[in-house]
Amino acid sequence: MNRQTEEIRYLTFALGKGRLASKTLELLEQIGITCEEMKDKSSRKLIFVNEDLKLKFFLAKGPDVPTYVEYGAADIGVVGSDTILEENRRVYEVLDLGFGKCRMCVCGPASARELLQHHEMIRVASKYPKIAKDYFYNQKHQTVDIIKLNGSVELGPIVGLSDVIVDIVETGSTLKENGLEVLEEICPLSARMIVNQVSMKMEAQRIKKLLQALKEAK
């Protein structure tokens, strides 16, 4: 093995588990980046390697991806923009991958629409307290009581825990089934690629080449 090959360090990807990881791997395959090890569903491995291209991949829970990238445990991460906004880590957001599209919205029963217009003190349940707080305090200038939930936030208004919820909406069918609707849209969401700040400088050429190829493949 010549010295030049030895000196190439691995570029490490942290991928948000589930649909996001599958879609990302499909997109990477289009530009000639494959990781056969990851296709073995029975594998107990945590880190998957493509020796030829000097790449490593691992799967992580969405909210952990920006943490791995900020601290340099991963050079590159793929995660939903909702997670990037909520986690607020020091990373570079470099590319909108265009899949996983949905919206972050304020939802509730139709009767709650009025509460949003009169800037009343209301209770807001959400898995995304940072996004909810930023929206109500900095954009709407409305003081609210934010309640963090981890499970089905739709329950909030139904059982009287909250007046409204802040949550991701894809089709809105779950809302409809539970007598809720979108009252206000906060922002559109999709899968994004993030990069560690040091990696962006140290591996600028490799990362820029990768981004260019992905942009052309999208």
N, C-alpha and C positions, 0 to 999 in steps of 0.2 A: 504493500500500500504506500503510495507516495505521500510526502509530507503535506501537500496541499489538501488532500482528501481528509487527512487527520485533523487539520485545523478547522474544518467546517463544523460549527457547532449545530446542535439540533435546534430547530425551531419548534416550539411546543404550542399546541392548540388546546384550549379548554372549550368544550362544546356543551351547551345546555342540553341536558338529557331529554329524550323523547323526540317529538316531531321535528324540532329545531335541528337536532343532531343529524337525523336522517336526511333532511332537506339540504343541510350544509354538505354532507358527504356526497350527495348526488351532484351538487354544484361543483365540488372539488374534482369529482371524477370527470366532469366535462372539460376541465382544464388539465387533465392528465395526472391528477394527484389521487392515488388510491391508497387504501390501507386495508389490505386483505384480512389482517388479524381481527379487525373490527366487525367483519361480516360473520364471524363465528359466534353465533348466539349463545353457545354453551360455554364460551370462554369466561373464566373467572378473573382474567387479567384486569388490572386497573389502568395500565398504560400500554398503548398500542404504538408500534414503531414501524416506520417505513425507512429501512436502512439506506436504500438507494438515494432517496431524496433528503435524507437527514431530517426527518420530521417525526414528531411524537404527538400523540393525541390522547386526551383523556376526557371522560364524561363527568360532568358535575351538575349539582342542582343549580338551576338558574341563578338564584341570588348569590351563589358562591363564585360564579364565573368572574365578575368584575373584581372580586377580592384576589383571586389567583393572578389575574392580569396586573392589578395595581402593584402587587408585591413581587412580580417577576417570576412567579412559579409557572406562569404561562406567558408566552410572548404575545399570543393572539387569542382572542375569545370571540365566541358567537353567542349572542343572547338577545332577548327581546328588549326593545327600547324602554318598556315599562320598568324592567329591572335596572337598567342603566340610570334612569331618572330616580328611582327609589333608593338605590344603593349609593349614588352620588360619589363614586370613586374617582381617584386621579388616574384617568386613562384617556387615550385618544380614541374618539369615535371616528372611524375612517371610511365606513361604507354601509349604505343601506342595501341589504341583500334583497329586499323587495318581496320576501315571502313572510308568512306569519302575520299577515295584515289584520289589524283590528283597531278598536278605538278605546281610549280611556274616557269614561263618561260618569256623570252624576246621574244616578237612576233612583227611582222611587215611585210611589203611587202618584197618579195624576194630581191628587189634592196637594202634594208637596210642592208643586210648581210655584205656588203663591209664596211659600216660605223663602224660596230662593230669590224672589223679586224684592221682598221687603227687608232684606238684610237682617232677618230675625236671628236670634241665637238658636241654632239647631244642632242636633246630634247627627254625626256622619260616621257610618261604619265602613271600614275599608281594610284590605290587606296591604294597602299602599298609603300609610299615614303621611309620609313625606310629600307625596304627590298631592294628596288631598289638602294638606296644610298649605302647601305652596299655592295651590289654585284658589282656595278660599281666602287666605290671608293676603297674598300678594297680587292676585289678579282681580278677585271680586271684592276685596276689602270687607269681608264678612267674618265676624268672629263666630267660630263654631267649636263644638266639643267633638274631638275626633276619638273614635273607639277602634282600636286595632283588633281585627279578627283574622283568624288563620284559615277558617273553613268557608262554607257557603255563606257569603255575605248577604245574599238575597234574603236570608232569614231575618236580618236586622230590622227592616221596616215591618215585616210580617208579624213578628212577635213583639213589636213595640220597643225594641232596643234602640233603634235610631229612626230619624225622620227620612234620611236618604242614605244611599251608599255611593262610594266611588269605586268603580270596578271596570274590568275589561269587558267590552261587548264585541262579540263576533257577529252573530246573526240576530241576537235579541230574543230568540225563541224561549230561553229559560226565563227571561224577564216576563215575557207575555204570559207564559204559563202560570206565573206567580202574581199576576195582577200589577206588575211594575212596568215602567217604561223609561226610555232615555229622556232625561229632562234637560241636560246640557252636555255638550261635548267638550272635553278638556283638550285632547290632542290625538292625532292618528299615531298608531304604533306599528312596528314591523321588526323583523330580525335585523340586528346590526352587527358589524364586525368592529371589535375594539382592539387596541394595541397598547402594550406596555410602553411608557414614555421613554425608557432607556433603550429598549429593543428598537424603537422607531429610529433612534440615532445610530445605534451600533449595527443594526441589520437593515439599514435603509434600503439598500439596493434589492435585497431578496424580498423584502416586504412590499416595496413599490411594484416590483415585477409581478408578484402574486396579486396585488390589488388591480393592476392593469388587466391581467388575464381574467379576473373575476368580473370586472366591469364589462369586458367584451363578451363574456359568456352569458351574462344575465338576460 
